[in-house]
Amino acid sequence: MATPPRTPPLGARRRRFVLKRPLEEPDGFGGVLRRYVAGPVLWGALAPAGVVERLAGGRTDTLSAYRVTLRGRAELDPTMRLAAGPRRFAIRAVTDPDGRGRDRVCHVEELPGESRS
């Protein structure tokens, strides 16, 4: 019998995150302007998950990847972002580790250019 994936205990979820939702407005030229507005405050655990290489502007950028474990929320999706103080994280995938809906694990990448206030 397979053992369920190990999730951090509730006491380890002491990092404060702000869920940022995208808001798109027409730019008047047929495109959209996207900005992120603050949503609810969430408490979670942040764990390193390695590095990710992204091709940007003809060069390869290396970004830090993390796993953020939160209480189960149905409305999490990869269009959203998480903020923890001055740090910003792009959500790349959301999984339910045990299939019961109690926890959500967000696989995120830190956005280096947006870590300023």
C-alpha positions as CSV (number, residue, x, y, z in Angstrom):
1,M,0.0,0.0,0.0
2,A,1.4,3.4,-1.0
3,T,1.9,6.0,1.7
4,P,0.2,9.3,1.2
5,P,2.4,12.3,0.4
6,R,3.7,14.1,3.5
7,T,2.3,17.6,4.0
8,P,3.5,20.1,6.6
9,P,1.6,20.2,9.9
10,L,-0.7,23.1,10.5
11,G,1.8,24.7,12.9
12,A,4.4,24.9,10.1
13,R,2.1,27.0,8.0
14,R,3.0,30.3,9.5
15,R,4.0,32.3,6.4
16,R,1.4,34.9,5.4
17,F,0.5,35.1,1.7
18,V,-1.8,37.4,-0.1
19,L,-3.6,35.9,-3.0
20,K,-3.5,38.2,-6.0
21,R,-6.2,37.8,-8.7
22,P,-5.7,39.0,-12.3
23,L,-7.9,41.9,-13.5
24,E,-7.9,42.5,-17.3
25,E,-9.0,45.7,-18.9
26,P,-9.1,46.6,-22.6
27,D,-6.2,48.8,-23.7
28,G,-8.1,50.5,-26.5
29,F,-5.9,48.8,-29.2
30,G,-7.5,45.4,-29.3
31,G,-5.4,44.0,-26.4
32,V,-5.7,43.9,-22.7
33,L,-3.8,45.3,-19.7
34,R,-3.4,42.9,-16.8
35,R,-2.9,43.9,-13.3
36,Y,-3.2,42.0,-10.1
37,V,-5.5,43.0,-7.2
38,A,-5.1,41.8,-3.6
39,G,-7.5,39.1,-2.5
40,P,-7.7,37.1,0.7
41,V,-4.9,36.5,3.2
42,L,-3.8,32.9,3.4
43,W,-1.5,31.0,5.7
44,G,0.9,28.4,4.3
45,A,4.2,26.7,4.3
46,L,7.0,27.5,1.8
47,A,9.4,24.7,0.8
48,P,12.2,24.9,-1.9
49,A,11.6,22.7,-5.0
50,G,14.8,23.5,-7.0
51,V,15.3,25.8,-10.0
52,V,13.6,26.3,-13.3
53,E,15.2,27.6,-16.5
54,R,13.1,29.9,-18.7
55,L,14.0,31.3,-22.1
56,A,13.5,35.1,-22.0
57,G,14.8,37.6,-24.5
58,G,17.2,35.3,-26.2
59,R,18.8,34.1,-23.0
60,T,18.1,31.6,-20.3
61,D,17.0,32.9,-16.9
62,T,17.2,30.7,-13.8
63,L,14.3,31.1,-11.4
64,S,13.8,29.6,-7.9
65,A,10.9,27.1,-7.7
66,Y,9.0,26.4,-4.5
67,R,6.1,24.4,-3.2
68,V,3.5,26.4,-1.1
69,T,1.1,24.3,0.9
70,L,-2.2,26.0,1.8
71,R,-5.6,24.8,3.2
72,G,-7.9,23.6,0.4
73,R,-9.4,26.4,-1.7
74,A,-11.4,25.7,-4.8
75,E,-10.6,28.9,-6.6
76,L,-6.8,28.6,-6.9
77,D,-5.6,28.5,-10.5
78,P,-2.4,29.3,-12.5
79,T,-3.6,32.7,-13.5
80,M,-3.2,34.0,-9.9
81,R,-0.1,35.0,-7.9
82,L,0.9,34.8,-4.3
83,A,2.7,37.6,-2.4
84,A,4.7,37.2,0.8
85,G,6.0,40.6,1.9
86,P,8.1,42.0,-0.9
87,R,8.3,38.6,-2.7
88,R,6.0,37.7,-5.6
89,F,5.3,34.1,-6.8
90,A,3.7,33.0,-10.1
91,I,1.5,30.0,-9.6
92,R,2.4,27.4,-12.3
93,A,0.3,24.4,-11.1
94,V,-2.1,23.6,-8.3
95,T,-2.5,20.0,-7.0
96,D,-4.5,18.2,-4.3
97,P,-1.9,15.9,-2.7
98,D,-4.3,13.3,-1.2
99,G,-7.4,13.8,-3.2
100,R,-9.5,14.8,-0.2
101,G,-9.6,18.5,-0.8
102,R,-8.1,19.4,2.6
103,D,-4.8,20.9,1.2
104,R,-3.7,22.5,-2.0
105,V,0.0,22.5,-3.1
106,C,0.9,25.4,-5.4
107,H,4.0,24.9,-7.5
108,V,5.3,28.4,-7.8
109,E,8.2,30.3,-9.3
110,E,9.6,33.5,-7.7
111,L,9.3,36.5,-9.9
112,P,12.7,38.4,-9.5
113,G,11.7,41.6,-11.2
114,E,8.6,42.1,-9.1
115,S,10.2,41.6,-5.7
116,R,10.2,45.4,-5.2
117,S,7.3,47.2,-3.5
